[in-house]
Amino acid sequence: MKKVLKIIGIIILIPIVLIIGLLVLLSFIKAVPKNYTKEVKTGGKIEAKYLAMGKYKVKNTKSKATELTKYNYVYYPEELESSNKKYPVVVVLNGTGILPKKYGALFKHLASWGFIVVGNDDGSTGFGKSADETIDYIKKANEDKDSVLYGKIDIDNIGITGHSQGGAGVFTSISIMEHKDKYKTAVALSPTHEETALAFGWNYDLTKVSIPTLIIAGTKGDFETQAVIPIEKMIDMYNKIPSSKVMMRRIDAEHGQMLYMADGYVTAWFMWQLQGDEEASKAFIGDNPEILNNKLYQDQKINIS
């Protein structure tokens, strides 16, 4: 009897150990290189265009937030301060151990293309709660006369992106959370696949995703390709999404590198979905979408309706 109980105990401990190991490994992901927009190799004209810095000078601000999110980090086009325009928003969800201070360069890049980019210090974005709180913050800032964002937010054009745990958080946020209908589009970078996400308590439901969604992962390293998002799991996830969708994998990109290696296409996606940029759309749709001919990517699937 003792031997049986011992075996049962070991079986119970195995997934717990794997989960702890996953958290530890994720915490060692390096920061996004400051010059990644000049260093990352591209394989297409559209990818190259949108990987480069945009035309807008960028400013940023930091403010205290809730007990969960701690601080809100906002990057925005400098012209916003004197403009009467409204700007689309991209909400960014952290991966495990990867707070905004590690990838300010990515925030700045998106903002240089005319987006208000908002992130926070939540270390548990997979649950989707901090995304809901970020939407609350955005709405309040847009109505606060003392906020730099007062009257400047295009509430009808809000996108969301996240990496790893943050990628799982993207799916949680757009499928089951209170503010799921506030988002117009989403990008999930190396999202933690369903089974592992469920073990963590990140209970997203892909069958309830109703907005255009881009999923990108890497092909290098056992951690990326076996632990976080094996190709067969990625295809299953893609197939469950009923809305417009695109998936692809960046060749020779490790898990941590997926924060920024595909940022040319991430930016192009948001430019298309949130700013109506027709040139950016040609990366994904039309007679000859660029992603299908880009030799730096594989496993491309497109279903846009």
PADREN-567275 format. One record per residue: x, y, z of N, C-alpha, C, O in turn; residue in one letter. Coordinates in steps of 0.2 Angstrom, whole numbers, plus 2048, in hexadecimal, padded with zeros to 3 digits. Atoms other than C-alpha are relative to their C-alpha. Layout:
<recs>
XYZXYZXYZXYZA;...
</recs>
This chain:
<recs>
8047FA80080080080080480680080380B7FCM;7FC7FA80080E80C8048038017FA8048077F8K;7FD8008068168087F47FC8047FB7FE8087F7K;8057FE80580680C7EA7FF8088027FF80C7FDV;8017F97FE80481D7F48068047FE8068097FBL;7FA7FD8028168217F08008017F88028077F6K;8017FF80881381E7DD7FB8067FF7FD80A7FAI;8067FB8018038297DE80380780180280B7FDI;7FD7FA7FE80D8367E78058037FA8058097F9G;7FB7FE80681B8367D97FC8037FA7FE8087F7I;8047FE80680E8377CB7FD8078017FD80B7FCI;8027FA7FE8068467D48058067FF80480B7FDI;7FB7FB80081684F7D68038017F98068077F8L;7FD7FF80681C84D7C47FE8067FC80280A7FAI;8027FA80481185A7BC80280780480380C801P;7FE7FA7FC8158667CB8078027FF8098087FEI;7F97FF8028278647C88018037F98058087F9V;8007FD8078258677B67FE8077FF80180B7FCL;8037F980081B8777B980580480380780A801I;7FB7FC7FD82887D7C58068017FC8098077FBI;7FA7FF80583687A7B97FF8047FA8038087F8G;8017FB80682D8837AB80080780380280B7FFL;7FF7F97FE82B8927B6807803801808808800L;7F97FE7FF83D8927BB8038027F98078077F8V;7FD7FF8068428907A97FE8077FC80280A7F9L;8037FA80383789E7A380380680380380C800L;7FD7FA7FC83E8AA7B08078027FE8098087FFS;7F97FF80284F8A97A88008037F88068047F6F;8007FD8078498B079780380780080280B804I;7FD7F98008548BF7927FC8057FE7F78047FAK;8037FA80284F8D078F8008017F88057FE7F5A;8007FF80784A8D677D8068057FE80780A802V;7FB7FC80285A8DD7757FE8077FE7F98087FAP;8027F98028598F07738008027F97FC8067F6K;8007FE80785E8F07617FD7FA7FC8007F97F6N;8038068048548E075C7FD8027F97FD7FE7F5Y;8037FE80684B8EA74E8068017FB8048017F5T;7FB80080585C8EC7458047F98008087F87FBK;7FC8068008638DB74A7FD7FA7FD8007F57FBE;8048058028558CF7468007FF7F97FE8047F5V;8008018078568C77357F97FF7FE7F57FC801K;8078008038478C972A8007FC7F98057FB7F6T;8008048068418BE71B7FB8037FB7F97FF7F6G;8057FD8058358CA71280080780180180A806G;8007F98008328DC70E7FB8038057FD808809K;8057FE7FB8238DE7198027FF80780280380BI;7FD8017F982B8D6728806805801806808807E;7FB7FB7FE83A8E17267FE80780180080B806A;8027F97FF8308F17247FD8018077FE80680AK;8037FF7FA8268EE7348047FE8068027FF80CY;7FB8027FB8358E773E804807802806808807L;7FD7FA7FF83D8F873C7FC8058047F6804805A;8047FB7FC8389077477FC8047FC7FD8057F6M;8057FC80382991074280280880080780A802G;7FE7F980082892373F7FF80480680180A806K;8027FC7FA8229287508068008058087FB807Y;7FC7FF7FA82D92F75E7FC7FD8067F67FE806K;8038037FA82992676E801802807807804808V;7FF7FE7F982692B7807FD7FA8047F97F6801K;8038057FB82292078F7FE803807801808809N;8027FE7F981A9227A07FF7F98047FD7F4801T;8018057FC8189177AF7FC8028067FD808809K;8047FE7FA80B9177BD7FE7FB8047FE7F5802S;8028057FB80690E7CC7F97FD7FE7F48007FBK;8068038027F89017C97FD7FC8067FE7FE80CA;8038047FB7EF8F37D38057FC80480B7FC802T;7FC8057FD7F68E77DF8037FA7FB8087F87FCE;7FF8058057F68DA7D18058037FB80A7FF7FAL;7FC7FD8067FE8E57C380680480280A8057FET;7FA7FC7FD8098F07CE8018077FC80080C7FFK;7FF7FA80480D8FC7C07FD7FF7F97FE7FA7F6Y;8028008078069017AF8068037FC8088097FEN;7FB7FD8048139047A27FD8027F97FA7FE7F6Y;8037FD80680D90F7938058037FB8098077FDV;7FC7FD8058179127837FB8037FB7F68007F9Y;8057FD80580F91E7768048057FC8098077FDY;7FD7FB8058139297678008078037FB809806P;7FF7F97FD81A93A76D7FA8057FE7F8809802E;8047FB80380E9437627F98008037F5805803E;8078017FD7FF93C76C7FF8068057F9808806L;8017FB7FB80294A7797FD8077FD7FA80B801E;8027FA8037FE95876D7FB7FF7FA7F98037F6S;8058028067F294E7607F98008037F87FE809S;8078017FF7E094D75F7FE7F97FE7F87F77FEN;8018078027E193B7587FF7FC8068007FD80BK;8018067FC7DC92B7608057FB7FE8057FA7F8K;7FB8058017E991D7617FD7F98027FB7F8807Y;8028077FE7E690A7618057FE80580A801806P;7FD8037FA7EC9007708027F97FF7FF7F57FCV;7FE8077FF7F68F17728027FE80780680180AV;7FE8027F97F68E87838057FA7FF8047F67FBV;7FB8058008058DE7878007FC8068007FF80CV;8008047FA8058CF7938077FD8008097FA7FCL;7FA8037FE8158C979B8007F97FF7FB7F5801N;7FE8077FF81D8B879A8027FF80780480480AG;7FE8017F98228B07AA80780380180C8017FET;7FA7FD7FE8308BA7B28028067FB8088087FCG;7FE7FB8058308C77A37FC8068017F78077FDI;8047FA7FF82A8D77A98028067FB8078057F8L;7FE7FB80582A8E779E8078038008098057FBP;7F97FD80083B8ED7A48047FC7FC80A7FE7FAK;7FC8058048428DE79A7FF8017F98037FF7F5K;8017FF80883A8E37897FD8077FF7F88077FBY;8037F98028378F67898018017F87FE8057F5G;7FE7FF80783F8F57777FA7FE7FC7F98017F7A;8068028048308EB7717FA8058017F78067FCL;8057FB7FF8248F77798018067FB7FC8097F8F;7FE7FA80482D9067717FF7FF7F87FC8037F5K;80180280782D8FD7607F98017FE7F78047F9H;8077FF80181A8FB7607FD8078007FA8097FBL;8027FA7FF81790C7668028057FA7FF8097F8A;7FD7FC8058229137587FC7FF7F97FD8037F4S;80480180581590C74C7F98038017F48027FDW;8067FC7FF8079177537FB7FC8057F57FE805G;8048037FB80190C761801802807807804809F;7FF7FF7F97FE90F7748017F98027FD7F5801I;7FF8077FE80690077C80080080780480480BV;8018007F88028FB78E8027F98027FF7F4800V;7FF8067FD8098EE7998008018087FF80780AG;8007FF7F880B8EB7AC8057FA8038087F77FFN;7FB8047FC8158E17B97FD7FA8037FF7F7807D;8038067FD8098D37BC8047FA7FE8067F97F8D;7FC8068018138C27BD7FB7FA7FE7FE7F57FEG;8058068018038B77BA7FB8027FB7F58017FCS;8047FD8057FC8BE7AA7FC7FA7FD7F77FC7F9T;8048068037F68AC7A57F98008027F47FD7FFG;8078007FD7E68AF7B07FC8057FD7F68047FEF;8057FC8037E08BD7A67FE8068047FB80B801G;8027FB7FB7DD8C87B58038077FE80080C7FEK;7FD7FA8017EA8D57B17FE8037FA7FE80A7F9S;8027FD8077E48D779F7FA8048017F98097FEA;8067FD7FE7D38DB7A68018078037FE80C802D;7FE7FA7FC7DB8E87B28038057FB80280B7FCE;7FD7FC8057E58EF7A37FA8047FC7FB80A7FBT;8057FD8047D58F27997FC8058057FA80B802I;8037FB7FB7CD8FB7A980480680080280C800D;7FC7FA7FF7DC9067AA8008047F980080A7FAY;8017FD8077DB90A7977FA8048007FA80A7FEI;8077FC8017C990F7988008068057FE80B803K;8007FA7FB7CC91A7A88058057FD80380B7FEK;7FC7FB8037DB9227A07FE8047FB7FF80A7FAA;8037FC8067D29277917FA8058027F98097FEN;8057FB7FD7C593079C8038048057FF808808E;7FD7FC7FB7D19387A88048067FD8098057FAD;7FD7FA8037D594A7A480780180280B8057FFK;7F98007FD7E69487AE8047FB7FC80A7FB7FED;7FC8058037EC93A7A38028027F97FE8057F6S;7FD7FE8077F793C7947FC7FC7FB7FC7FE7F5V;8048048047EB92F78C7F98027FF7F57FF7FCL;8067FE8007DC93978F7FD8027F98008067F5Y;8047FF8077D093877F8057FE7FA8038007F5G;7FB8018067DF9317757FF7F87FE8037F67FAK;8008078017DA91E7767FA7FE7FB7F58007FCI;8058028057D19167677FD7F98038007F4802D;8038067FC7C690A7727FE7FA7FC7FE7F57FEI;8028058047C09017638067FC7FC8047F77F9D;7FA8038037D28FC75E8057FE80580A801806N;7FB8037FB7DA8F276C8027F97FE7FE7F57FDI;7FE8078017E58E37698047FE80680580280BG;7FD8037FA7EE8D87758057FB7FD8047F77F9I;7FB8058027FE8CE7748047FD80680380180CT;7FD8037FA8088C37808057FA7FE8047F77F9G;7FB8058028178B77808007FA8068007FC80CH;8008067FB8178A57897FA8008047F57FF802S;8067FF7FC80C8A77987FC8067FE7F68057FEQ;8047FA8038078B87917FC7FE7FA7F78007F9G;8048038068028AE7817FA7FD8027F57FD7FFG;8068047FD7F78A378C7FB8058027F5805802A;8047FB7FD7F18B37947FC8047FB7F68067FCG;8047FD8067EC8BA7837FA7FC7FF7F47FF7FEV;8058048017E18AB7807FB8008067F5800805F;8057FF7FA7D98AC7927FD8077FF7F6807800T;8037F98007D68BF78F7FB8007FB7F68047FCS;8057FF8067CD8BD77E7FB7FB8007F77FB7FCI;8058068017C38AD7827FC8008067F67FE805S;8048027FA7BD8AD7947FF8068057FB80680AI;8007FA7FB7C08BE79D7FB8057FF7F88057F9M;8067FB8017B48CC7A08018057FA7FC8067F7E;7FF7FB8057BC8D87948027FD7F98058007F5H;7FE8038067BF8CB7867FD8037F98008037F4K;8027FD8067B48D577A8038077FE80180A7FAD;7FD7FA8017BE8E477C8068007FA8088057F8K;7FA8018057CC8DD7707FE7FF7F97F97FC7F8Y;8018018077CC8DE75E8047FB7FC8027F87F7K;7FB8058037DB8D375A8057FE80580580180BT;7FB8037FB7E88C87638067FD7FC8057FB7F7A;7FA8038027FA8C27618027FC8068047FF80BV;7FD8047FB8008B376B8077FD7FE8077FA7F9A;7F98028028138B076B8027FA8058027FB80BL;7FE8067FC81889E7707FC7FF8067FE7FF80CS;8048017FA80989C77B8007FA8038017F5800P;8008067FD80988F7887FA7FC7FE7F47FE7FET;8058048037FF8817817FA7FE8057FC7FE80BH;8068017FB7EE87B7888017FC8067FF7FE80BE;7FF8047FA7F386D79380480380580280280BE;7FC7FD7FB80187679C7FC8068037FD807809T;8047FA7FD7F688679D7FB7FE8057FA80180AA;8058027FB7E987C7A58037FE8078007FF80CL;7FD8027FA7F58757B280280680480280580AA;7FF7FA7FD7F98877B67FA8038037FB808807F;8067FC7FE7E788C7B87FF8057FB7FA80A7FCG;8027FB8057E78967A87FB7FD7FB7FD7FA7F6W;8058048037D78907A27FC8037FA7F68057FAN;8027FD8067D58987917FC7FB7FC7FC7F57FCY;8048048047C88917848008037F97FD8087F7D;7FE7FE8077CE8927727F98007FC7F98047F7L;8068008047BC88E76B7FC8068017F78077FDT;8047FA7FF7B689F7728048067FD80280C7FEK;7FC7FB8037C38A97697FC8037FA7FA7FF7F6V;8057FD8057B98B575E8048067FB8008097F7S;7FC7FB8047C78C17578067FE7FC8087F87FEI;7FA8028047D58C074A8067FF805807803809P;7FB8027FC7E38B77528067FE7FD8067FA7F8T;7F98028027F68B574E8037FC8058047FF80BL;7FC8047FB8008A77568067FF7FD8077FC7F7I;7FA8018028128A67548057FC8058047FE80BI;7FB8047FB81F89A75C8077FF7FC8078017F6A;7F98018038318957598017F87FF7FD7F4801G;7FF8078028398857538067FD8038087F7802T;7F98027FD84988475E7FF7FF8077FC80380BK;7FF8017F984C87C76E7FA7FC8037F47FD801G;8058057FD84386E7787FB8048047F5802804D;8057FC7FB83B87B7847FB8037FC7F58037FEF;8057FD8048328847767FC7FB7FC7F67FB7FCE;80380580482E87576B7FD7FA8037F97F7800T;8038067FC82A8687787FC8028067F77FF808Q;8047FE7FA8258717887FB8057FF7F5804802A;8057FA80081D8817847FB7FF7FA7F57FF7FCV;80580180581587E7738037FC7FA8057FE7F5I;7FE80580581986E7697FB8027FA7F68047FAP;8047FE8068138707577FA7FD7FF7F58007FDI;8078038018058637587FB8048057F5804803E;8057FC7FC7FE86D7677FE8077FD7F98097FEK;8017FA80480087D75D7FB7FF7FB7F68047FAM;8058018057F687674F7F97FF8037F4801800I;8068017FC7E987075B7FD8068027F7807801D;8037F97FE7E78817627FE8047FB7F88077FBM;8027FC8067E68897517FA7FE7FE7F58027FCY;8068038027D987D74C7FA8028047F4802801N;8067FF7FB7CE88175B7FD8077FF7F7808801K;8027F98007CD8937587FB8017FA7FD8007F4I;8058008057BD89774E8018077FC7FE8077F6P;7FF7FA8037C28A97498058007FB8097FB7FAS;7FA8008047CE8AF73C8067FF803807801809S;7FA8027FC7DF8A97408067FF7FB8057FD7F5K;7FA8028047F18A773A8057FD8058057FF80BV;7FB8037FC7FF89C7418067FF7FC8067FE7F6M;7FA80180381189A73D8067FF80580580180BM;7FB8007FB8228967458068037FD8088027F7R;7FA7FD80283289F7448067FB8018077F9806R;7FB80580084089473F806802804809808804I;7FA7FE7FC84F89374B7FF805806804808808D;8017FB7FB84789E7587FE7FC8077FA7F8807A;8018047FA84889876A7FA8048047F7809802E;8067FD7FD83A89C7778018078027FC80B800H;7FF7F97FE8418AC77E8008057FA7FE80A7FBG;7FF7FC8068458B276D7F98027FD7F98077F9Q;8067FF8038338B17687FD8078037F7809800M;8027FA7FE8308C17728018057FB7FD80A7FAL;7FF7FB8048378CB7648027FE7F88028027F4Y;7FE80280683D8C07557FB8017FA7FD8027F5M;8057FF80582D8C174C7FC8078007F68087FEA;8037FA7FE8298D37517FE8047F97F98087F9D;8027FD8068288D973F7F97FE7FE7F58027FBG;8078038028198CE73B7FB8028067F5803804Y;8047FE7FA8128D274D7FD8077FE7F78097FFV;8027F98018128E47497FC8017F97F78057F9T;8047FF80680C8E27377F97FD8017F48007FFA;8078027FE7FD8D873E7FC8058047F6806802W;8047FA7FD7F88E674A7FF8067FC7FA8097FCF;8017FA8057FB8F373C7FA7FE7FC7F68037FBM;8058028047EF8E97327F98008047F4803802W;8068017FC7E28E573F7FD8068047F7807804Q;8027FA7FC7E28F57498018077FD7FE80C7FFL;8007FA8047E790273C7FE8007F97FF8057F5Q;8028018077E18FB72C8058017FB8038037F5G;7FA7FF8047F28FB7247FF7FA7FB8017F47FCD;8018058057EF8F27138077FC7FE8077F67FDE;7F98038018028EF7108027FB8058047F6803E;7FE8057FA8048E67217FC7FA7FF7FE7F5800A;8048068007F58DB71D8037FB7FB8017F57FBS;7FE8048067FE8D470D8057FB8038077F6800K;7FC8067FD8098CA7197FC7FA8027FF7F5802A;8058057FD7FA8C071E7FB7FE7FB7F87F87FBF;8068018057ED8C17108028027F98078047F8I;7FF7FE8077EB8C36FD8037FA7FC8027F47FFG;7FE8068047F18B86EF8077FD8028087F7800D;7F98037FF8038B66F5802803807807807807N;7FE7FD7FA8048BA7088087FF80180B7F9800P;7F98017FF8168BD70D8027FB8048087F8803E;7FE8057FB8178B271C8017F97FC8047F47FFI;7FF8068038158A37108067FF7FC8087F97FAL;7FA8018048248A770680780280480C802802N;7FB7FE7FC82F8AD7158047F98028017F5806N;7FC8067FE83D8A07178027FF8078057FA80AK;7FF8007F983F8A47297FA7FD8047FB7FD80BL;8068037FC82E89D72E7FE7F97FC7FF7F87F7Y;80280680282688C72C7F97FF8047F7802808Q;8078027FD8158837317FB8067FF7F7807804D;8057FB80180B89272A7F97FD7FF7F87F97FBQ;8078018017F889172B7FC8078007FE80B804K;8047F98007EC89F7267F97FE7FF7F77FA7FAI;8088018017D989F7287FD8078027FB808807N;8037F97FF7D38B17267F98007FC7F97FF7F6I;8078008037C08B37237FE8088007F88097FES;
</recs>
